[in-house]
Every structure is written in C-alpha cells, then in structure tokens.
Amino acid sequence: MIVRRRWTAAATTVILFSAVLSHPASGAAAPAAPITLSATETALVRVQLRDQAQLDRLVATGADLANRPRIRDGRILADLVLSGTQLAELTAQGATAVQIVQRAGDGERHYAESVRAAQARTAAGLRAPATGQRSTAAAAVDTLQVQQAYWWTTTGQTFLQAQVATTATDDPDVEITVSWRTADGATGSFPLYRFEDSGEYQYHYALPQPVPGRPVQLSATSSLGGASRAVTPTLWPNATPPPLPAGYQKDFIDAYLTPTDIQARIKRLARQYRDLVDVIDLPNKTQGYRRNAVAYLGNPAAAAVVVESVRFGDQGMNGVQVRTVDPGRANRPLTVGYRDRVLTVSLATDTAGKAVSTTDEVAAAINARQPDRFRATVEDGSAGLPMPVAGPARLDDGLQGTEVPARPWTVQALRLGVHRDGSRVGVLAYSQEHAREWATPLVTLEFAERMLANSRTDPATRELLEQVDIFVIPTVNPDGANYSFNDFAMQRKNLVNHCVGAARDPKYRTSWGVDINRNYTVGSYFDGYVGASANCLSGTYAGTAELSEAESGNVIALAQTHPNIRFAMNVHSYGGYFMWPPGAYRADGRVTLPRPSIDESTLFLGSARRIVGAIAQERGTVTWPSQTGPVADVLYSAAGNSADQLYYELGIFAWDFEVGNDLWNPATNQWEGVGFQPPFDEAHGESQEYAGGLVEMVRVARDYAAAESAEGHGRTH
C-alpha cells in the first residue's frame, strides 16, 4: 500500500465557509471525550480533518484560509471558526475536534479580565506517512537538496527544522526522511511531508522537531533511493540586539484596548511628549460603528420580507416600525404609507375581501414608493408566498456597543521623532487591519511608549529618535474592532456592507464587510491574483474596487504623503510569521509578483534575522525559519495586501508580522496555537516581545540610512 505524504494548497479563490479557516498547527492528539458546541455557539476549533479530500472540499466550497494547514504524524489539522451546527456537520463527515482554541465569548471575558487586572494594578500602585513499502525496482534515483537546516533553543528545549527538495517533483508518492546527529553523538530521524501550492511542487518539510542537544549533522534520504549530502544545521536566527541598559523602561500595556481606549492613549502621549509627538488625522473618515436598521416583516420560518432603512440606524431609524394590515374591504389595491415613524403596507384584496399580496409584491411596493427611506428584499425561502398580516416590527441596527460613538471615525497616526520634517529615514508600524486581532495594537503602542519614555533616560533611544522618523497607526480598522469587542468577537473585516439583495438578510450580519488587507492595488483580485474573493460574505472579500475602503486608503495616503518612509511593518495575528513581498500569485503556473533583487532579498532576510533575534530576547519565542520569507511562499497568496502596494508602488521595504507564535507543550510534545484573543497574560507577552522587534526595525532603518549616506558621500568624493 502506498500512502502519500503531502498537502496541496488549492488555488481556488477563497470565499466564506460560514467560518474562518485560520491558524493550523500540528499534532494535537484527539481528546478522550468528544468536543461539542451548542448549535448557536461559535468557537475557534482545532480540527483534525479526515483526509486531504476533506480539506480540498473546505477550500473549494469557501473556507477563509488564514494560514496553511500543518501536518504532524500524518494528520491534517486546521483551526476553524465554527458554529455548533457546522462542527456537527464536519464531525459527521469524519473530522474530529481536538481543541477549543477560543470561544466567541472568551474575547469579551479576556478583555474584561484584563481591564479588572489593570485597575487592580493601578489601585495597588499534508497526508499520513507511508505504512507500506514502495517498490523502487523501476524507479530512477532522485536528487535531494537540503534547502533549510536550522536549530535553536528556547525554554531549555532544542528544536531542529529541515526543508528538502527532490528532483522527482511530479511523483506525489516520494517519501523523504531526515536523519540527524547531535554533538554528543545522539541520533534520530523524522519524516518530511510534501508541500504543493497551486498545483506546483515546492518542497518537503516538517514542523520543528525536538532534539536532545545541538545538532551537528543532517542528511536526507528518499524512497526512490536518493540521498542528500550531509550538512551542518545553522543556528537560527543567530542575531542578538544590543543589551538593554539599566533602567530601560517597558511594560506599558496592562489591558486589551478598544479603539476608544487607543484614541485616549494617543491623546495622552501627544500631551505628555509635546516635543517628540505629532498626531496625524488620516484623511478618510471611516463609516463608524454604524449600520442600517433592519427588521423581518413576517415570520422568517414561514413567509417574510426583510425591510431595511436607507440611512443608518442612529440617524433616526432605530425604532421605526413596519407592519402589514388587512384593509378589511374587497378589491383594494396594495398601498404603502409612512407616517409618524410607522411604515404601513396595506395588502391588496380580492373580490371576496381576502388579502392576496405576495412577499415579492410587498417588497417591490416598498422599494417603489419609499425608496428614500427603505429598501426591501424577500427573505430566503419566502419568494412568491402569500404575505401575512404582520407586525408592527421595530427596525434596529443590532449594534450592542452602547459606549461607542455612533459617527464617522477619524483614524489617527502617531509621528515620533526629534526631526519630524521628512529629513530622516521613516519607519511605519501599523496594526489591526483585521478587527479580531486584539493583540496587535498592544504591540504598536508598547513600541511607541518605549521609544518616547526611554528617550528621556537612554542615550541610545534618544539617538534613534534623532535619526529616524517613526509613524504608528495602532488601529487601521476601528469600526471592525468596535464590532469585534461589542458584537462578534471573530469579526475580521470592516463594517461597510456592500452586499445586495438576499445577502443583506440580517442572518448574515457577522459576514458583512471588506477585508482591508485584500483591498490594495498591487497583485489584487481585480488583477487576477489568488487569495481574495468577489463574494461580499467571504472573509477575504476584496471590496467593490481597489482602495474602495477608507481604511486602506488611509494607509496608502500616509505613505504617499511622507515619502521618507522606507520601512514598514504590518502587525497581524496569530501564528508566528515574519514575511515580505511577493505576497500574491496568479493561479495558472503559480506566477508570483516579481521577486525582489538579490540585494533586496539579502536585506529582507538579514533584517528578519535581526528582528527575530530581538523578539526572542523577551521570553525565548522564536519565529520558525519555515515561516520566515515571502508571503506567497511561507503562508499563501494574499491578493491585494498592503505590503505589496507599499513595496512595489512606493519602494518601501514592507514586512508582515503574525504575532502569537505557537507554544511548545512539553507534556504533550505538541505545538499549540494561542488564538486571536488569548488570555491577557499571553497577549501581554506578545506585546512585549514584538515591540522589541519593532525597536530593532528602527535600528535596521537607521543602519540602512547611514550606509546609503556613506555610499553617497563616497561617490561625491
């Protein structure tokens, strides 16, 4: 029997599966007791899929793929945001839930816990490995090349990661095994798994493997008889930032922060550090935490029309009533009237006085006679049915955040530096393009506060602020973030609803919005690149056009207005990635955007090592080498992402963080994911380590500018 070791990334345009396939990880054993959810409960669930075919079906039918699935011991594991009903469907199809990573309500609880703790502190001061033998009698020997062999030690455990390519690229059954030896003579081996992307073979790889000590030799063999040359694994990342001076100030984050909290902190920093801070109001106001008011007229289980206000609910439409009435007389026409905040539809009657209007006729009449106030659609399953006498029903926008201002939002950026005039090299750090990623603004704000506070006491920090012009956008997507905090923790997109017709049914309210990081101009869905969707309900919906959204327009406007910005970091969560362009490819032949030059690729990788080394200084977290590289290679194709536009159009060295690295559990010998809204202690740890990474990025920018200046000075002389 021949069983293939591989995982194939589908090149299908990703649309909504009513769930989000987000951060996969490896090897968690199935629990003794089944994991279940109530039918209406939503959670981020780690699922062991039945087989490759099930994964392919999920992607083809619309899974929102956030990270590529990972394989360990032949099992395909993926994290999905699922309702109880959806989890039951997957389980019935042979999948197994192995871990509840995060329940939808956990975010609210973790936020509340973080706030209470802060107040207390203030008061206190691929497929399964082969089980049979492959006959190689007629097979040609292949050639193997070790592409990666890295090791590192974290929290006392040493790990080894390898990536190997075979020349037998068209043979899906090739099996590759890595053998290693440590400095003290211990030996061992582990299998690698075939990775294909968009139908193209890439390499064989495995998750980081624990080893008993520093590995000094690694080699690979294949089931075809091929063997690699022996190599010496390299220490990763093999870069260490300068030591922090005595009295260095950090740990400015003590709770999760809503957009309102962030706005207040920006104001405080501007007041506290007047000589070092400008606040920039970005040019495009967002929609704000607002939605149209809506109601079901009738019974969705029987026959109903969805009636929606044209204006937002807060603009006098919340509480408006809608009803249908029987005129009580024969031969009456269908009429629509609006008076005293009540929309009344008088149903048509026949010669016997029986109401005869259908749902379609009622919706059409509302649209024709009250187009400035209301729009109406027939609820799914109700087309052509008799319209009942119903109501009055009250229109409501459904928003739960009573403390969020209901008005367009001005997104703000901090500008930090001694010379805020464009004369110094610029660095941009921006976060929370995706609403549910609560830890990301903690990273950028911790970074900003470190730079400002230490400028008073640490000469090295003051020197950085003399030499670098720093821009920080803590929350790119405040409307979606407000919705995530108050209404639906798993909200990814903004709040702009471009859906039409039946897709505006309020049962889809948690799927409305545009994915801001699919709305940019380079390598976009509109240009034929993979990784975004035209489906308005998709988690990766690209919008109506490139830069259709205020949020994406703000990021680009800031970069265009300040051409001294040469470096940028887009902070996302979760999974532990460090990436750069190209971030997208076309499906046919997996043709990526143009690759950076050799010199620029060297700068990207060399800088990544420095920044990953700085991150590791805080608590030993190491971003894996297999997750360090171009987005299209180490994650997936993300059509229309911001880093690609910044790099290709504006010449900015643009990176992406995915904070929230997997954590090694020595009790289970497994890597475990942390989720979008982990308990605050974990989010706090992420803020501290990745803020250190941003400080190192400032040093990278300083060194780059100094080298450019020296080179230019040398040419002039």
Stockholm file with secondary structure:
# STOCKHOLM 1.0

chainA/1-717         MIVRRRWTAAATTVILFSAVLSHPASGAAAPAAPITLSATETALVRVQLRDQAQLDRLVATGADLANRPRIRDGRILADLVLSGTQLAELTAQGATAVQIVQRAGDGERHYAESVRAAQARTAAGLRAPATGQRSTAAAAVDTLQVQQAYWWTTTGQTFLQAQVATTATDDPDVEITVSWRTADGATGSFPLYRFEDSGEYQYHYALPQPVPGRPVQLSATSSLGGASRAVTPTLWPNATPPPLPAGYQKDFIDAYLTPTDIQARIKRLARQYRDLVDVIDLPNKTQGYRRNAVAYLGNPAAAAVVVESVRFGDQGMNGVQVRTVDPGRANRPLTVGYRDRVLTVSLATDTAGKAVSTTDEVAAAINARQPDRFRATVEDGSAGLPMPVAGPARLDDGLQGTEVPARPWTVQALRLGVHRDGSRVGVLAYSQEHAREWATPLVTLEFAERMLANSRTDPATRELLEQVDIFVIPTVNPDGANYSFNDFAMQRKNLVNHCVGAARDPKYRTSWGVDINRNYTVGSYFDGYVGASANCLSGTYAGTAELSEAESGNVIALAQTHPNIRFAMNVHSYGGYFMWPPGAYRADGRVTLPRPSIDESTLFLGSARRIVGAIAQERGTVTWPSQTGPVADVLYSAAGNSADQLYYELGIFAWDFEVGNDLWNPATNQWEGVGFQPPFDEAHGESQEYAGGLVEMVRVARDYAAAESAEGHGRTH
#=GR chainA/1-717 SS CCCCCEEEECCSCCCCCSSEECCCCCCCCCCSSCCCCCTTCEEEEEEECSCHHHHHHHHHTTCEESSCCEEETTEEEEEEEEEHHHHHHHHHTTCEEEEEEEEHHHHHHHHHHHHHHHHHHHHTCCCCCCCSCCCCTTCCCCCEEEEEEEEEEETTEEEEEEEEEESCTTCTTCCEEEEEEETTSCEEEEEEEEEEETTEEEEEECCCEEESSCEEEEEEEETTSCBCCCBCCEESSCCCCCCCCTTCCCCCCCSCCCHHHHHHHHHHHHHHTTTTEEEEECSCCBCCSCCEEEEEEEETTTEEEEEEEEEEIIIIITTCEEEEECCSSTTCCCEEEEETTEEEEECCBCTTSCBCCBHHHHHHHHHHHCTTTEEEEECTTCTTCBCCCCCCEECBCCCCCTTSCCSCBCCEEEEECSCCSSCSEEEEEEECSSTTCTTHHHHHHHHHHHHHHHTTTCHHHHHHHHHEEEEEESCSCHHHHHHHHHTCTTCCSCSCCCCCGGGGSGGGGGGCSCCGGGCSSTTCGGGTCSSCBSCTTSTTBCCSSTTCSHHHHHHHHHHHHCTTEEEEEEEEEEECEEEESCCCEETTTTEESCCCCHHHHHHHHHHHHHHHHHHHHHHCCCCCGGGEEEHHHHTCCCTTCHHHHHHHHHCCEEEEEEEEECEEETTTTEEECCCSSCCHHHHHHHHHHHHHHHHHHHHHHHHHHHHHHHHHHHHHC
#=GC SS_cons         CCCCCEEEECCSCCCCCSSEECCCCCCCCCCSSCCCCCTTCEEEEEEECSCHHHHHHHHHTTCEESSCCEEETTEEEEEEEEEHHHHHHHHHTTCEEEEEEEEHHHHHHHHHHHHHHHHHHHHTCCCCCCCSCCCCTTCCCCCEEEEEEEEEEETTEEEEEEEEEESCTTCTTCCEEEEEEETTSCEEEEEEEEEEETTEEEEEECCCEEESSCEEEEEEEETTSCBCCCBCCEESSCCCCCCCCTTCCCCCCCSCCCHHHHHHHHHHHHHHTTTTEEEEECSCCBCCSCCEEEEEEEETTTEEEEEEEEEEIIIIITTCEEEEECCSSTTCCCEEEEETTEEEEECCBCTTSCBCCBHHHHHHHHHHHCTTTEEEEECTTCTTCBCCCCCCEECBCCCCCTTSCCSCBCCEEEEECSCCSSCSEEEEEEECSSTTCTTHHHHHHHHHHHHHHHTTTCHHHHHHHHHEEEEEESCSCHHHHHHHHHTCTTCCSCSCCCCCGGGGSGGGGGGCSCCGGGCSSTTCGGGTCSSCBSCTTSTTBCCSSTTCSHHHHHHHHHHHHCTTEEEEEEEEEEECEEEESCCCEETTTTEESCCCCHHHHHHHHHHHHHHHHHHHHHHCCCCCGGGEEEHHHHTCCCTTCHHHHHHHHHCCEEEEEEEEECEEETTTTEEECCCSSCCHHHHHHHHHHHHHHHHHHHHHHHHHHHHHHHHHHHHHC
//
